[in-house]
Amino acid sequence: MDFPISGVHLSPFWLIGIGFVVGVLGGFFGVGGSFLAAPALYMLGLPMHFVVGTDLAHIMGKSVVAAKKHFKLGNVDVKLGLVMVGGTIAGVELGAQAVQALKRQNLADVVLGCAFSAILIALSAFIGWESLSALKRRGRSGQVKVAGTVQDRIHFTDLIKKARSFRLPPYVSFPASGIAKISLWAVLGVGLLGGFFSGLLGGGAGYIRMPSLVYVLGVPTHVAIGTDLFEVIISAGYGTVSHALKGNVDILIALVMHTGAAVGAQIGAAATEQFRGPKIRLAFAPLPILGAAVLIYDLFHKGLLKL
């Protein structure tokens, strides 16, 4: 099938399949799925700047379906998601401008590919280490009540302690996430970080924002998943418009992928009820490495990286 906007020929069956797999994983882990969708699209032959913009368009549609399901399950902290919006939008625009600068220098593929791979590998290692530690602690200390529901005990790392003790007013509270008092700037900082990587590397950047909600702000995993998907709608929506105006979106590819993603997202969201927080995070840990491996292989295969 020819896609005239990006000038590529791709099989619609591959696109639907990618959309379905990413939909299942995104609904289950609370991330947009760009850690797999972006490498897969690049492997199929889509230029990296189109990968970034098109993945944003696809992720936005899929996240609407998954967030709706999580909202029914009570896993969305709407107040937290809305407060993060200011930082998210500013970050997305910064990332999109960075992509434009790299595109003008013909460096988009190699720089974005290497940056994406390095972030995914580091993220995978950290989440794997933390989730294994949390499972060991749970075996010793059981469970606690968080925000009115039974949640796995959250390990308050130094990052969480620093975020909770950050003394710069104004302060806000998020009862649905079990946060009694925290600086508004810490919340906006998490939004800015996630938004920047969304605009720079595509997707909703849930692979950054969801762990940040858990490890930096201390949000329970199930609530972090649903809230991140809610936030992905905003970040990916703004990013799609921004990249479309810059000529980086093939909307036809995004629509074909969404036919599979809409079904997969509902399946993944429903599956989260069968697992507890640390197990979800541990299952997520190896997936970023898979995406990084695909990207690195493609960069070598296309001659952009050499040993």
Secondary structure as a PSIPRED ss2 file (coil, helix, strand):
# PSIPRED VFORMAT (PSIPRED V4.0)

   1 M C   1.000  0.000  0.000
   2 D E   0.000  0.000  1.000
   3 F E   0.000  0.000  1.000
   4 P C   1.000  0.000  0.000
   5 I C   1.000  0.000  0.000
   6 S C   1.000  0.000  0.000
   7 G C   1.000  0.000  0.000
   8 V E   0.000  0.000  1.000
   9 H E   0.000  0.000  1.000
  10 L C   1.000  0.000  0.000
  11 S C   1.000  0.000  0.000
  12 P H   0.000  1.000  0.000
  13 F H   0.000  1.000  0.000
  14 W H   0.000  1.000  0.000
  15 L H   0.000  1.000  0.000
  16 I H   0.000  1.000  0.000
  17 G H   0.000  1.000  0.000
  18 I H   0.000  1.000  0.000
  19 G H   0.000  1.000  0.000
  20 F H   0.000  1.000  0.000
  21 V H   0.000  1.000  0.000
  22 V H   0.000  1.000  0.000
  23 G H   0.000  1.000  0.000
  24 V H   0.000  1.000  0.000
  25 L H   0.000  1.000  0.000
  26 G H   0.000  1.000  0.000
  27 G H   0.000  1.000  0.000
  28 F H   0.000  1.000  0.000
  29 F H   0.000  1.000  0.000
  30 G C   1.000  0.000  0.000
  31 V C   1.000  0.000  0.000
  32 G C   1.000  0.000  0.000
  33 G C   1.000  0.000  0.000
  34 S H   0.000  1.000  0.000
  35 F H   0.000  1.000  0.000
  36 L H   0.000  1.000  0.000
  37 A H   0.000  1.000  0.000
  38 A H   0.000  1.000  0.000
  39 P H   0.000  1.000  0.000
  40 A H   0.000  1.000  0.000
  41 L H   0.000  1.000  0.000
  42 Y H   0.000  1.000  0.000
  43 M H   0.000  1.000  0.000
  44 L H   0.000  1.000  0.000
  45 G C   1.000  0.000  0.000
  46 L C   1.000  0.000  0.000
  47 P C   1.000  0.000  0.000
  48 M H   0.000  1.000  0.000
  49 H H   0.000  1.000  0.000
  50 F H   0.000  1.000  0.000
  51 V H   0.000  1.000  0.000
  52 V H   0.000  1.000  0.000
  53 G H   0.000  1.000  0.000
  54 T H   0.000  1.000  0.000
  55 D H   0.000  1.000  0.000
  56 L H   0.000  1.000  0.000
  57 A H   0.000  1.000  0.000
  58 H H   0.000  1.000  0.000
  59 I H   0.000  1.000  0.000
  60 M H   0.000  1.000  0.000
  61 G H   0.000  1.000  0.000
  62 K H   0.000  1.000  0.000
  63 S H   0.000  1.000  0.000
  64 V H   0.000  1.000  0.000
  65 V H   0.000  1.000  0.000
  66 A H   0.000  1.000  0.000
  67 A H   0.000  1.000  0.000
  68 K H   0.000  1.000  0.000
  69 K H   0.000  1.000  0.000
  70 H H   0.000  1.000  0.000
  71 F H   0.000  1.000  0.000
  72 K H   0.000  1.000  0.000
  73 L C   1.000  0.000  0.000
  74 G C   1.000  0.000  0.000
  75 N C   1.000  0.000  0.000
  76 V C   1.000  0.000  0.000
  77 D C   1.000  0.000  0.000
  78 V H   0.000  1.000  0.000
  79 K H   0.000  1.000  0.000
  80 L H   0.000  1.000  0.000
  81 G H   0.000  1.000  0.000
  82 L H   0.000  1.000  0.000
  83 V H   0.000  1.000  0.000
  84 M C   1.000  0.000  0.000
  85 V H   0.000  1.000  0.000
  86 G H   0.000  1.000  0.000
  87 G H   0.000  1.000  0.000
  88 T H   0.000  1.000  0.000
  89 I H   0.000  1.000  0.000
  90 A H   0.000  1.000  0.000
  91 G H   0.000  1.000  0.000
  92 V H   0.000  1.000  0.000
  93 E H   0.000  1.000  0.000
  94 L H   0.000  1.000  0.000
  95 G H   0.000  1.000  0.000
  96 A H   0.000  1.000  0.000
  97 Q H   0.000  1.000  0.000
  98 A H   0.000  1.000  0.000
  99 V H   0.000  1.000  0.000
 100 Q H   0.000  1.000  0.000
 101 A H   0.000  1.000  0.000
 102 L H   0.000  1.000  0.000
 103 K H   0.000  1.000  0.000
 104 R H   0.000  1.000  0.000
 105 Q C   1.000  0.000  0.000
 106 N C   1.000  0.000  0.000
 107 L C   1.000  0.000  0.000
 108 A H   0.000  1.000  0.000
 109 D H   0.000  1.000  0.000
 110 V H   0.000  1.000  0.000
 111 V H   0.000  1.000  0.000
 112 L H   0.000  1.000  0.000
 113 G H   0.000  1.000  0.000
 114 C H   0.000  1.000  0.000
 115 A H   0.000  1.000  0.000
 116 F H   0.000  1.000  0.000
 117 S H   0.000  1.000  0.000
 118 A H   0.000  1.000  0.000
 119 I H   0.000  1.000  0.000
 120 L H   0.000  1.000  0.000
 121 I H   0.000  1.000  0.000
 122 A H   0.000  1.000  0.000
 123 L H   0.000  1.000  0.000
 124 S H   0.000  1.000  0.000
 125 A H   0.000  1.000  0.000
 126 F H   0.000  1.000  0.000
 127 I H   0.000  1.000  0.000
 128 G H   0.000  1.000  0.000
 129 W H   0.000  1.000  0.000
 130 E H   0.000  1.000  0.000
 131 S H   0.000  1.000  0.000
 132 L H   0.000  1.000  0.000
 133 S H   0.000  1.000  0.000
 134 A H   0.000  1.000  0.000
 135 L H   0.000  1.000  0.000
 136 K H   0.000  1.000  0.000
 137 R H   0.000  1.000  0.000
 138 R H   0.000  1.000  0.000
 139 G H   0.000  1.000  0.000
 140 R H   0.000  1.000  0.000
 141 S H   0.000  1.000  0.000
 142 G C   1.000  0.000  0.000
 143 Q E   0.000  0.000  1.000
 144 V E   0.000  0.000  1.000
 145 K E   0.000  0.000  1.000
 146 V E   0.000  0.000  1.000
 147 A C   1.000  0.000  0.000
 148 G C   1.000  0.000  0.000
 149 T E   0.000  0.000  1.000
 150 V E   0.000  0.000  1.000
 151 Q E   0.000  0.000  1.000
 152 D E   0.000  0.000  1.000
 153 R C   1.000  0.000  0.000
 154 I C   1.000  0.000  0.000
 155 H C   1.000  0.000  0.000
 156 F C   1.000  0.000  0.000
 157 T C   1.000  0.000  0.000
 158 D H   0.000  1.000  0.000
 159 L H   0.000  1.000  0.000
 160 I H   0.000  1.000  0.000
 161 K H   0.000  1.000  0.000
 162 K H   0.000  1.000  0.000
 163 A H   0.000  1.000  0.000
 164 R H   0.000  1.000  0.000
 165 S C   1.000  0.000  0.000
 166 F C   1.000  0.000  0.000
 167 R C   1.000  0.000  0.000
 168 L C   1.000  0.000  0.000
 169 P C   1.000  0.000  0.000
 170 P C   1.000  0.000  0.000
 171 Y E   0.000  0.000  1.000
 172 V E   0.000  0.000  1.000
 173 S E   0.000  0.000  1.000
 174 F E   0.000  0.000  1.000
 175 P H   0.000  1.000  0.000
 176 A H   0.000  1.000  0.000
 177 S H   0.000  1.000  0.000
 178 G C   1.000  0.000  0.000
 179 I E   0.000  0.000  1.000
 180 A E   0.000  0.000  1.000
 181 K E   0.000  0.000  1.000
 182 I E   0.000  0.000  1.000
 183 S E   0.000  0.000  1.000
 184 L H   0.000  1.000  0.000
 185 W H   0.000  1.000  0.000
 186 A H   0.000  1.000  0.000
 187 V H   0.000  1.000  0.000
 188 L H   0.000  1.000  0.000
 189 G H   0.000  1.000  0.000
 190 V H   0.000  1.000  0.000
 191 G H   0.000  1.000  0.000
 192 L H   0.000  1.000  0.000
 193 L H   0.000  1.000  0.000
 194 G H   0.000  1.000  0.000
 195 G H   0.000  1.000  0.000
 196 F H   0.000  1.000  0.000
 197 F H   0.000  1.000  0.000
 198 S H   0.000  1.000  0.000
 199 G H   0.000  1.000  0.000
 200 L H   0.000  1.000  0.000
 201 L H   0.000  1.000  0.000
 202 G C   1.000  0.000  0.000
 203 G C   1.000  0.000  0.000
 204 G C   1.000  0.000  0.000
 205 A C   1.000  0.000  0.000
 206 G H   0.000  1.000  0.000
 207 Y H   0.000  1.000  0.000
 208 I H   0.000  1.000  0.000
 209 R H   0.000  1.000  0.000
 210 M H   0.000  1.000  0.000
 211 P H   0.000  1.000  0.000
 212 S H   0.000  1.000  0.000
 213 L H   0.000  1.000  0.000
 214 V H   0.000  1.000  0.000
 215 Y H   0.000  1.000  0.000
 216 V H   0.000  1.000  0.000
 217 L H   0.000  1.000  0.000
 218 G C   1.000  0.000  0.000
 219 V C   1.000  0.000  0.000
 220 P C   1.000  0.000  0.000
 221 T H   0.000  1.000  0.000
 222 H H   0.000  1.000  0.000
 223 V H   0.000  1.000  0.000
 224 A H   0.000  1.000  0.000
 225 I H   0.000  1.000  0.000
 226 G H   0.000  1.000  0.000
 227 T H   0.000  1.000  0.000
 228 D H   0.000  1.000  0.000
 229 L H   0.000  1.000  0.000
 230 F H   0.000  1.000  0.000
 231 E H   0.000  1.000  0.000
 232 V H   0.000  1.000  0.000
 233 I H   0.000  1.000  0.000
 234 I H   0.000  1.000  0.000
 235 S H   0.000  1.000  0.000
 236 A H   0.000  1.000  0.000
 237 G H   0.000  1.000  0.000
 238 Y H   0.000  1.000  0.000
 239 G H   0.000  1.000  0.000
 240 T H   0.000  1.000  0.000
 241 V H   0.000  1.000  0.000
 242 S H   0.000  1.000  0.000
 243 H H   0.000  1.000  0.000
 244 A H   0.000  1.000  0.000
 245 L H   0.000  1.000  0.000
 246 K C   1.000  0.000  0.000
 247 G C   1.000  0.000  0.000
 248 N C   1.000  0.000  0.000
 249 V C   1.000  0.000  0.000
 250 D C   1.000  0.000  0.000
 251 I H   0.000  1.000  0.000
 252 L H   0.000  1.000  0.000
 253 I H   0.000  1.000  0.000
 254 A H   0.000  1.000  0.000
 255 L H   0.000  1.000  0.000
 256 V H   0.000  1.000  0.000
 257 M H   0.000  1.000  0.000
 258 H H   0.000  1.000  0.000
 259 T H   0.000  1.000  0.000
 260 G H   0.000  1.000  0.000
 261 A H   0.000  1.000  0.000
 262 A H   0.000  1.000  0.000
 263 V H   0.000  1.000  0.000
 264 G H   0.000  1.000  0.000
 265 A H   0.000  1.000  0.000
 266 Q H   0.000  1.000  0.000
 267 I H   0.000  1.000  0.000
 268 G H   0.000  1.000  0.000
 269 A H   0.000  1.000  0.000
 270 A H   0.000  1.000  0.000
 271 A H   0.000  1.000  0.000
 272 T H   0.000  1.000  0.000
 273 E H   0.000  1.000  0.000
 274 Q H   0.000  1.000  0.000
 275 F C   1.000  0.000  0.000
 276 R C   1.000  0.000  0.000
 277 G H   0.000  1.000  0.000
 278 P H   0.000  1.000  0.000
 279 K H   0.000  1.000  0.000
 280 I H   0.000  1.000  0.000
 281 R H   0.000  1.000  0.000
 282 L H   0.000  1.000  0.000
 283 A H   0.000  1.000  0.000
 284 F H   0.000  1.000  0.000
 285 A C   1.000  0.000  0.000
 286 P H   0.000  1.000  0.000
 287 L H   0.000  1.000  0.000
 288 P H   0.000  1.000  0.000
 289 I H   0.000  1.000  0.000
 290 L H   0.000  1.000  0.000
 291 G H   0.000  1.000  0.000
 292 A H   0.000  1.000  0.000
 293 A H   0.000  1.000  0.000
 294 V H   0.000  1.000  0.000
 295 L H   0.000  1.000  0.000
 296 I H   0.000  1.000  0.000
 297 Y H   0.000  1.000  0.000
 298 D H   0.000  1.000  0.000
 299 L H   0.000  1.000  0.000
 300 F H   0.000  1.000  0.000
 301 H H   0.000  1.000  0.000
 302 K C   1.000  0.000  0.000
 303 G C   1.000  0.000  0.000
 304 L C   1.000  0.000  0.000
 305 L C   1.000  0.000  0.000
 306 K C   1.000  0.000  0.000
 307 L C   1.000  0.000  0.000
